[in-house]
Amino acid sequence: MLRVEIIADKKRLNSVVKKIVKIGSFQPEEPRNPIGEGRLEDARRKLGVLQEQLNKIKSIMDISKITVQPSGSMKVKDWLEASDEVSVLASKLEERYKDLLEEINKLRAERDLLAEQMKQIEPFKDIDVPLSNAYNMNFFDILIAIGSKEKADKLRSETKNVYFWSYPLNEKEEAILVIGSKKDGIIEKAKQIGIQRLELEEGKAPATIYIETKRKVDKITELISKSREELSKSAKEDQKEFTTIYGKLLTVISALTIMSKVKVSEFFVQLEGYVPEKDFKKYAEQLKDDAHVSSERPKRFGEKEEPPVYIRMPKSISALESVVEIYGTPSYWEISPTVFLVITFPILFGLMFPDLGDAIVVFLFSIWFYKYGKRKGSDNIPKLSLVLIYSSVVAMITGLFARDFFGPLPVGGLREIFASSKYSVGPLYSVWPVPPSVDKAISFLLPFGEFATNVSIDYAIIFSIMIGAILLFASGLLGLVNAIRKKDKDFLLFEKLPTFLIYIVPLVIFMWGLPKLPSTTGFFDADESILGEVLNALLLKPISSNLAGYLIIWYTAFTLLFNWASKAILLKRYENASTGGSLIFGFIDGGFEGGLLLLSNTISFVRVLVFALAHYYILDAFSFMAYFASEPFVGATTSTISVLINPLGIILILIGNLLAIGLEGLVVFIQDMRLHFYEMFSKFYEGKGKKFEPAVAYVSLE
């Protein structure tokens, strides 16, 4: 990213701005060293007017549910004149829908008011005695009110031997019902505290008022729906006009945004902004006859102003940016986590959701969801759908290797469920693309069904944590690279270097068996051996037989001490903490918490195995139920087909798969995000950057 300065003759400003928005990669900024104090006040004023008109046009499009892509063309000689022309067009379009919009907004306001009243009455909706009667009893006082939590608590403490009931309406207010004798004086006490009785229309019963208000809300909702249908019908007829005016508004707003930041001297104008480095030659070439163009490269660290971030990604993977943006925009010096996420997110999802049939359902749903989002004009739904599509494709691959298709029955059949050869295999067993011999070779990845032994589960646990160890090491390494790119020595030495050194530990432990490959048994046995040595070292067993374990413990202690010292230095240097305070809080943050995070972050990846097991055994349980539900119809069968064609068995298998797809699929997606956001991103990614928002022409300029 380059910071570009453009200085031009005042007479050439319109031409310069036109060329800038045509190229479409210039984000305007206030000049740092202005050539004058003059500004284009007309541009600033007109920009506000057009922004308001754009919001109104968007409101009409949102209410009418029409989707438009800006298009069209416009001739521009003077941007201020063009803004007036576009403003007139937008005003005429607004005027056409003014009455309908006002009616809808009026109805919405009335509905919201009634809905708020309903919310207040709702806790008392079962009281069918008119309040005029309840408030005028001879022997009892009844208080029905809405008050703050503090006032309700105070009234509760000051009233004894009464019936007191309260219900929270929100964080601040509570519904209150108090019944007591006249001598208790609950009404007077409530008034002193500042709680007023709930007064309803003509002293009616809350139940009556609630029903009447609900009817009014339903009627108004129906009227809003009819008005929206009328608005939608008209807007669809004018969709082409909306497309053109919307595009012109966006284009003129882009141009005026540039002009609003221009500094003006007696003869010249000065523009500044950020441009992607690869586009600078375009600006220099196209503006050479109109202006002087210069640039400078921003520093990584130490400047008051941080440049915006522009990440150019292939369209096929740019959808994963939407996941990253939930965490935040990369800073100028940070490597975008999208590069990391495009590999890890689908793989972790696939490992936690290994079922070909269920993955196909998620894939088909994602395609439908993508099209639905496009129809609704949503920006986020299509991106989320693409993430699900990529993840479900990987889940299909892991499902092939797991030999699961809507559970174990269709492939492994009853033989897999009961682990007995007297039962038959599933109908897909002989045509399944991945033969059983392959599954046997990778049984450490499939600790369920016929491979569910103590050894295979141990190996799967080690494998899951090994994945975590690799990803945590990679995260620490990326943090180190980002710190080098930032060119901040303290950030590198005292923040990211200790983290990187700490997360070498799990990598060494869980890759200890690497020399034993290609023997998978040798690999996992070596890992179990080094884990045993580490445990023995913690238990202070003899050094001679546990030297590697002691070395790992000593190295871990060194890295945690280094992390403690680093945090103490940062607290002393940047938070002005005392020596004692920096040592205490440095230990809490760097030593104690650092050790806890090392342990918890590494072990956290066991969830990869846990969710794979959960998926399998949910469907395994429903397969059992399907078998037993089929017995009254087919008897104690050994045939898988007889279970699969039984209506009750089909219903149970369907319920199990809906549960696995809907509930577990959602949980797996959330856990996948958690592993990235908490365990990985926290090691290398801050996400405090500014998004690149260039001024762009949305229509063709002539």
N, C-alpha and C positions, 0 to 999 in steps of 0.2 A: 504494500500500500504506500502511495506517495502523497505528500501534501503539495498541492499544486496552487500556484498563484497566477492569475490572469489579469493583465492590465491592458485596457483598451480605451480608445477614443469614445467619449460619451455617445457620439452619433452612431457608433457601431454596436452598442449594447444589445439591441434587439436581435441583430444577426448573430452575435456571439452566444446569447442565451439559446437561440434556436438551434445552433449547431451542438451545443452542450446537451440539450435534452434529446436531440436526435441520437447522439452516441449512447446516452443513457447510463453512464457509470460514474457520474460526478455527484458526490455528496457535499452540498454547500456548507460552509462554516463561516463564522465571523472572522474577518482578517485580523491577524495577530499584530501586525504593524501597519495600521491604516494610513493611506495617503492623504486622507482628509476626514472631516467629521460629518460630512453630508450624507444623507440617506435618501432613498427613494420612498418617501412617505406614502405616495399614492399606491405603490405596489404593496406596502404593508397593510394599508387600509382595505384595498380590494381583496387581498388574500383572505382576510377575516370574513368578508361577505361571501366569497366563493366557498370557503370551508363550511359555512353555515348552510349554504344551498346544497352542497354535496351531502351533508348529513341528512337533509330533508329528502333528497332523491334516494339515498340509501334506505331511509325509513320507509318510503313508499315501496321500494323493491323488497325489503324484508317482510313487510306486512302482506304484500301481494304474492310473496314466495316465487318471484321470477328471478332467474339467473341470467346475468348478462356478462359477456366478455367485451371490454371496451374495444371499439373499432370505429372506422370512419376516417375522414381526412379534414383538414382545415388549412386555409391560407392565413399566414401571419406576417404582417409587416411591422406592426407595433403591438407588443404584448399587452399594454394597458388598454388599447382599443379592443383587442381580441377578448380581453377579460370582460369588458362591457357587453360585447356581443353575446358571449357565452352566458353571461349572467341574465340577459334578457330571455334567451332560449330556456334556461333553467327555470326562470320565474314563470314563464307561460306554462311550462309543464307542471310546475307545482300548483299553479292556479287551477288547473284542470282537476286536480285531486284534492284541493283544499277543503271543500265541504265534507267529503268522505273522511278525510284524515281527521278533521276536527271532531266529526261525529264519533269516530272510533276512539280517539283520545279521550273525549268526554265520557263515553261509555266505560272505557277502561278505568278512568279516575273514579267514577261512581261505583264500579264493581270492586275496586281495591278498597274503597272506604267501607262498603258493606262487608267485604271479606274480613276487614280488621275488626268490625263490630261483631261478626260471627265468632271470630277467634276469642274475643273477650267473653262472649256469652256461652261459648261451647262448654266450659267446665260446669256450668249451671243448667245445661239444656234438659236435664231430667227433672228439674223443679217445675211442676205444672200448677203450682199455686200462684195466683196473681200477687205481685209484690205489694199492691195496695192493701191486700189482706194480711200478708206476712209482716208488713211494717206497722200494723195497727192492732197487734194482739194485746190483750189485757195483762197477761202474766209474764210473757216472754218477749225478749228483744232478739231480733234476727238481723245480723249484719251480712250483707252480700256485697262484696267490694273487690276492686282491683287496686293493688298497692305494691310498692317496692318491697323487695325481700327484707331490707333492713327494717322498714316500718311493720311488716308482718311479724317479724321476729320480736320486735318491741311490744306489739300488741299481745302476742302469745305470752310473753313473760309477765305482762301486767294484768292479765285476766286469769282468774283461777276458778275452778269448779264449773267450767263451761265446756261446751263441745266446740272444738277448734279444728278446722280443716283448711288446708291450703294446697294449691297445685301450681307448679311453676309454668308460666306462659312463655317466658324467655329468660335470658340471663339476668334480667333486672327486675321483672314484674312477676307477681303471683296473684292467682285468684284466691279469694278468702271467703270462707263461710264460718260464721260464729253464731252459736245459739246459746243464750243464757237467760237467767231470770232478770226481771226489771232492776232488782237491787244490785245486780252486778255492774250496771252502768257501762255496758260494752259500747254503746253508741257514743256516749260522751268521751270515753277513753280513746275511741277511734278518731273522733274529731280533733282531740288534743294532739294526737300523734300525726294527724294530717291525712287520714284515710277517710274518703267520702263513700257513702252508700252508692251502690249501682242503681241509677234511676233509669227505668225503661219507659217507653211510650205508654202513657195512660195507665201506668202501674200494672201492665200486663205480666203474665207469667213468662219467665225466661224460655220455657219450652215453646210457647206460642210465638214469641219474638224470633227465636232461632229458626223455626220452621218457615215463618213468613220471610225472614231475611234470606234464607237459603233459596226460596222460590224466586225472590227478586234477583239474586245472583245468577241463578240458572237462566232466567229470562234475559238478563243483560248479556250473558255469555252467548246465548242464541242470537241476539241482535248483533253482537260483535261479529259472530261467525258469518251472518248474512251480509253484513257490510264488507267484511274481508273478501267474501266471494265476489261481490260486485266490484270491489277495487281490483281484485286479481284478474277478473275478466277484462276490465278496461286496460289494465297494465299490460296484459298479454297482447292485446290488440296494438298497443303502442310500444311493443318491445324493441323494435328497430330504433325508434326515436330515443328510448331510454339508453340503448347501447351507444348511440352517437353522442348524446349530450353527456352521458357519464364519462365517456372517453375524453371529450373536450374539456370537461371540468377538471379531470385528473391531470391532463396535460398542462392546462393553464395554471393550475395550482403548483405544479412542479416548476414551471417557469417563474412564477411570482415568488416562490420560496427562494429561488436563487437570487432574484432581484431584491428581495427584502433584506438580504444579508450584504448587499453590495455597499461599498464605501465610495463616496463621490468627492472628487476635488473639482477645481474650476474647469478642467478640460478632460479629465480622465475618470474612469471607473475601475474599481479593484474588486476582483472576485477571488475567493479562496475556498478550497475544499479538498476532499480526499478522492483519489482515483486509483484503481488497481494498476499496478506497475505495468502490466502487459498492455493496458489501454492508453498509456501516456503518449505514445507515438501518434495515435489517432488524433488526440487533441492538439498536439504540436503541429501536425500536418494540416488539419482542417481549419485551424485558427491562425495560421501563419500570416494571412493577409489582413486579419482583423485585430490581432492582439499580440502582446508579448507573453509567452508562456514559460514559466520556470517551475522547478520542482525541487523538493528535498525529501530525503528518506527519514521518517521519524525514528527516534531512538526506541529501544525496547523498554527502557526503564529510566525513571527519573524526571520525566516531563510531566507538567501539570495536566496536560490534555492527552488522553489515550486515544489513539486512532481507532476507527471502526474496523470491524473484522468482516472480510468477504471471503467466503469459502466456496470455491467452484467445485461442485461434485457432479459426477454423471447422474443423469435423471433417474437411472435405475436404482441408485442407492441414496439419493438425496432425501428420500422419505425418512430414513433413520435419523436425520437431523432433527425431526420433530420430537424424538425421544430425548436427544441431547438438550434441546431447547427447554424441556421441562426443568432441567437442572440449571441451565443458564447459557448465555452466549459466550464462546471462547474469548479470552483476552487476546490482545494483539500478538502477544508472545507465546501463546499456547498452541500446541498441536491439537487440532480438532479431534475429540474423542470418537467422531463418526467413523474414522478410519479403523479404530479399535472395535467399535460397536458392530460394524457391518459383518465382522467375523464371529465375534463372541456371542452376540445376542441370539441369533438363530440357532447356533450350536448348543448353547445351554438350554434353550427352549426345547430343542429336539431331544436332548438327553433326558429331560424331565417329563417328556410327553411322548413316549415311544409306542405309538399305535398307528398303523397305516390307515385303518378305516376312520378312526376319529380325526386324524390329521387331514384326510380328504374332506371330511365335513367342515373342518375349520377353514380349509383352503377355499371351498365353494362358498362358504359364508363370507369370507373375506372379499371374494370377487363381487358378490352381491352388495356387500357393504361399501365397497369402492364405488360401484356404479350409483348406489343410493346417495353417497356423499357428493358425487359429481352432479347429480340431478338437483340436489339441494343447494349447490353452490358453496359447499363447505370446503375450507382449506385443510382442516385437521383430519376429517374422516378419511379422505383418500390416502393421506400419509400413514395414518394408523393402520388402514387396511393393507397397505403394501408391506408394512412391518410384519403383520400377521401372515401375509402370503409367503414371505421369505421364511419365516419361522416354521410355518406348517409344511413347507417343502422339505426342510431338514428333518422335521418330525416324521414325515413319510419315509425318509431314508432310514432313520433309527427304528421306525416301526417295522420296516422290511427285515432288518437284522434281528429285531426282537421277536419276529414271527407272530405279531399280534395284529388281528384284523377285527375291530370291534370286540376285543377281548380274546381270550385263549381258545374258545370253543371252535371257531371256524377253521383254525389251522391245527393246533395241537389236539383239540377235541377233548373228550372225556379222559383219554389216556394221560394227557398232561395234567388235568385237574386232579385225578386220583392217583397219578404216578404208578399206574398198573397197566401191564400189557394186555390184560383181558378186555380192556375197553378199547373202542375204536378211535382212530385219529379223526380230525376234521376233514370236511370235503375239499379244503384248499391245500391240504398237506402235500399231496403229490405234485401240485402245480406251482407251489410257492417258489419264487425266483431264487431265494437264498436257501441252500440246502442245510440240513441239520448239522452237517460236519463243520460248516462255517460258524454256526452258533456255538458249537462245542469248543472251537478254537478261541472264541472271544467270550467264553462263559463268565470271565471276571467282570464283563460289562452287563451281564444278564443274570443277576442273582435271584431269579424267580423261576417258577415252574420246575422242570426237571433238573435245573442247575442250582436250585436253592439249597445249598449246603453251607455249613459253617465257614468253610474255606472260601467259597465264592463270595459270600457276604463280606468277609474280612477283606478280600481282594477288592471288592467294589467300593468299600469305604476308603481304602487307600487310594484307589483310582480317582474317586471324587475329590478327595483332599489334594491329590497331586495336581488335578486341573486347577484347583484354587491356588496352590502354591505357584504354579507357572503364571497364572493371571495376576496374582499379587506382585510377583517379581517384575513382570512386564509393566505393571502400573507404577511401581517404584522407579523403574528405569525411565519411563516416560516423564515422571515427575522430575527426575534428574535432568533430562534433556530440556524440559520446559524451563527449568531454573537457569540452565546455561544460555538458552535463547533470551531469557529475560535480562541477563547480564547484571544481576543483582547478587553480589558475593555473599552477603549475609543470608539471603533467601536460599542460595545454593548450599552453603556450608552448614547452616544451623537449622534449616527447615527440611530440605529434600534429601540431602546426603544421609542423615541419620535414618530416615524412613527407608531409603534404598538398602542400606546396610542391614537393617533389622529384617527385611523380608527376603534376604538371601537365605536365612535360617530354614524356613519351611521348604524352600526349593532344594537345598542340599539334602535335607532329611528324606523327602519323598522322591528325589531322583537318585538316591543312593544306589539303587539296584540297576542303574543304567548299564554298567559294564556287563551285567549278566544277560542282557538281551542277545539273541532273540528268544531266550527262554523266559516266558512270562512267569512261570512258577519261580524261577531263580530271581527274577526282578522283585516280585512281591515278597518273597522270603527274605531277601536282603533288606528291603524296607522295614519289614517286621523286626528284623534283627537290630537295625540301627535305632528303631523306636525303643526296643528293649534296653539298649545300651544307654540311651538318654534317660530313661526311667531309672535305671540302676545308678546313674550318676547323680540324679536328684535324690536318691535314697542313700547316697554316699557309700556305694558298694566299692570294692577294690578297683583302683585305677588301671592296674595292669590288664584286666580282662574287659575294661569298658573305656579304653582310652579315647575312642572316637566320640563316645557320648559325653565325656568330660570336656573335650575340645569344643563341641557344639554348645554346651552349657556355658563355658567360659566366654566363647565368642558372643553368645546372646547377652550375657551379663555386660560385656564391654560395650556392645551397641546400645543397650538401654542406659548405661551410665553416660555414654556420649550424647544420647538423646536428652537425658536429664540436664547435662551441662549446657547443651545447645539451647534448650528452652529457657534455662536460667539466664543465659547471656542475652537472649532476645527480650525477655522481660525487663532486665536491667537496662538494656540499651534503648528500647523503644517504648516501654510502659513506665519508665522512671521508678521501677520498684526498688525497694531497699534490698540489700544483699541477702538478709534473712528471708524476706518475702519471696525474692526471686528463686532462692534455693528450695523453699517449701513448695511453692506453686510449680516450679520447674520439675520437682520430683513427682508431684501429682500428675502433671500433664505429660511429662516426658518419660519418667521412669515407671510409675505405677500404671497409668492409663496406657502407656506404650506397650507394656507387657500384656495387659488385658486384651488390647486390640490385636496384638500378634496372635494370641491364642484364639480369640473369638472370631476374628476375620478368617483365619485359616480353617477352623472347624466348621465355620458357617457353610462351607461348600459341601458339607455332607448332605445338605438339602437337595443337591442334584440327585443323589441316590434315593433319598427319602421320597421324593415326589415321583420318581420312576416306579418305586415299589408301591406307593399309594395308588398310582394309576392302574398298575397290574392287578393288585389285590382287591380293589373296588370291583373291577370287572370279573375277577375270579370268584368273588363272593356272590355276585348276581348270577354267574354261570352255575354255581352250586344250587342257588335257589331255583333257577330254571330247570335244573335236573330233577330236583325233588318235587317241583310243581308239576312236572310231566309224569311222575310215577302213577297217579290215579288214572291216567289215560292210556299209558303205554306199558305200565308195569316197571319192574326193576330192570331197565334196559342197559345194555352196554353200547348201544348205538348212538353216536353223536347226532346223526341225521334226525333221529326220532325226537331229540330234544329241540333241535333247531327248527323243526316244522310244527312243533306244538304251539298253538296260539298263546297259551299262558306263558310258556317259555320265551316266546318271541317278545311278549310285552315286558317281561322282567329284564331281558337282555337290553331292550330298547330303553327302559328306565335307567338301567345302570350306565349305559353309554351317554344318555342325556346328562346324567349327573357328572360323569367324567369329563364330558366336553364342556358343559356350561360352567360348573362350579370349579372343577380342578383345572380346566383350561385357563380360567380367569386367574386363579390363584398362582398357577405356574408363570403366567405373564407378569403378574405383580412381583413375584419372587425373583424373576429374571431381572426386572428393573431394579429391585432392591440390591441384588448382588453387584450390579453395575454402579448404582448411585452411592451406596454406602461402603461396600468393601473395596471397589476399584477406583471410582472417580475421586474419592476423597484423598487418594494418594498422589494424584497428579493434576487434578482439574479444579479450577476455582469457579469458572463460569461467570465472571463479573465484567465481561467485555460489552462493547456496544455493537449492535447489529448495523451492518452497512445498509443505508437507506438512500439510494441515489435518486436524483431528479430524472424522471423518465418521460418520454413522449409516448402516450398511449394511443395516439392516432397518427396517421401519416401526415407529415408537415410538408406543405408546398411552398 
